[in-house]
Amino acid sequence: MRASPTIYSMILLLVIAVAFGQPAPKKIVIVGLDDAAASELRKSAPPNVRLVTPASGQVADEVSNADALIAPQLTLGELHAGKQLRWVQILNAGVEDVLPLIRNTSITLTNLKVVLAPEVADHAMALLLALTRGLYETIPSRGKWEAPESLAQLTELRGKTAVIVGAGGVGTGIAERAASFGMTIVGVDPKESAPSSFFRQMVKPDQIDKVLSLADVVFLTVPETPATKGMMGATQFQEMKRGSYFIAVSRGTVYSMDALVQALSTRRLAGAGVDVTDPEPLPRNHPLWKFKNVVITPHIAGASDRSLSRVLELLRQNIQRFAAGEPLLNTVDRNQGY
């Protein structure tokens, strides 16, 4: 079998680099992006970087001598193959499955936190409005001129209180949007101070039970970490104001599905909107499907017409920074888990 011109070019570059005492180009393997997106990244890649997009069965082989990997996730096989990996860019915000794999390595891990915040914040407000404006009743009755069962149950957001659990990029985006509706915003986050002026009050996670009773709606936006897993349980749902709403747009593992079902069954909650569940997909026979006042979307909050362009911009900057030996953007804190 004859070698392709591309292989000859790669060999020639390596020979020239060695001959003139120049370091070999840094190899970055890209998985999970289509050809058009990969082509865009190649246009702006520095000359000392070589971007490789292997076929699905060749990823481990290409990773074996790669300096970096850009992929939706990192598998154990890719980690074992990538003996010289120094940087892994995950094409997701959540890194709960990746952190355990790299915990005892020197690999720098980056993710998409903040990048998809506008879309997720929009989606969170859409879920709330679908509930407060009775859209969960009127949309299914397509073709029928029918008002919701009780117009008195339609809710005005002005003057209501939103408790946002997780005041990162998504939480701050929700706060901005909720404030424009005239809502009072309370944040729950390890941060010492409010990340923006939209937050009227901030409390630490160990004080969450003190503010849940104030909430007309609770937005859950925290990533999954050992500290956040299951943080919204039966006790927390019981603390919520009767007639309030619950919105979850981060990870299904950070709240108890059983406790949510119980809170809906006892009518403590007026409704819930969830883009994330545990497990995913949510089984057809799960009791959450039976509630008319629950809006469930299939983990799509991060998608929009602009999400890819922002992802590519982050990748461009990080590829350039990696090539120059500069600090990377969106680095994951191993201790905090995000």
C-alpha positions, 0 to 999 in steps of 0.5 A: 500500500502506498503512503498518502501525500499527507503522510509524506508531508508529515514525515518531511516536516519532522525531518526538517524540524530535526535537521534544523534543531527545531522542536516537532509540532505539537500534535492535537487530536480532535474528536467529535467535531465535524469536518467543517468545524475542524477545518475552521480550527486549522485555519487559525492554528499556529504553525507549531501545531498539527491538528489530527482528526482520526476515524473512530477506530483510529483514535487510540493510535493517534492519541498514543503520540499526541500532546493534547486531545479535544473530545466530547469525553476522555475514555480509559483506553484513550488515557492509557494510550496517551502517554504524553498527553498534557492537555485534554479539552472536554466538549462538555461542561460536566467533567464528573466522569473525567476527573477520576481518570486524570486525578493522579496525572499531570494533565490539564483539563479544560471544559465548556463551562460558561461557554454555553451559559446563555443558551442554558439560562434562556432554557431555564427561563423557558421552562419556568414560563411554560409553567407560570403561563400555563403553556403545559396545558395550552400547547398540547390542546393544539387545534382547540381554543381552550384556556387553562383549567384555572386562569387564577393559577397563571403567575406573574413573575414581577415581585417573586423571589428566585433562589438560584443554586449555583451562581456560576456562568449559568446562574448569573445568566438566569439572574440577569434574565429573572431580574429583567422580569422584576424578580428578587434574586437570592444566590446559593454558592461557595463564592464569598460575594455576589458575581453580579449586581443582579443578586440581592443576597448570597448564602453558602451551600450549607445555608441553603435551607434558610433561603428555600422557604423564600423561593417562588422558584428554585433554579438548580444549576450546580455541576455534579461534584461530591459536594453537590451530588444529591444536595436537593433531597427530601428535606430541601423540597420540604423546605420549599414554599408551597406553590413554588416551582423547581427548575433543573438545568445542570445535572440530574444527579444533584437532586433526588428524583424520588423527592421531586415526585413526592413534592409534586404528589403532595402538591407542595410544588406548583410545577417543575421543569427539568432538562436533566434527570437521573437516569438519562434518558428518563424511562417511559414508566418513570412516575415523573411523566405522569404529572401534567404540570411537569415540563421535561426536555431531553438535555438540550439546554446547551444547544442554539444557533450560536453555541458552536461559534462560541465553542470554536472560539474557545478552542481557537484561543486554547490551541493558540495558548497551548502552542505558546505555553500560556495558561489555558482558559476554562481550566477545571479545578481538580479539588472543586470538581469544576 
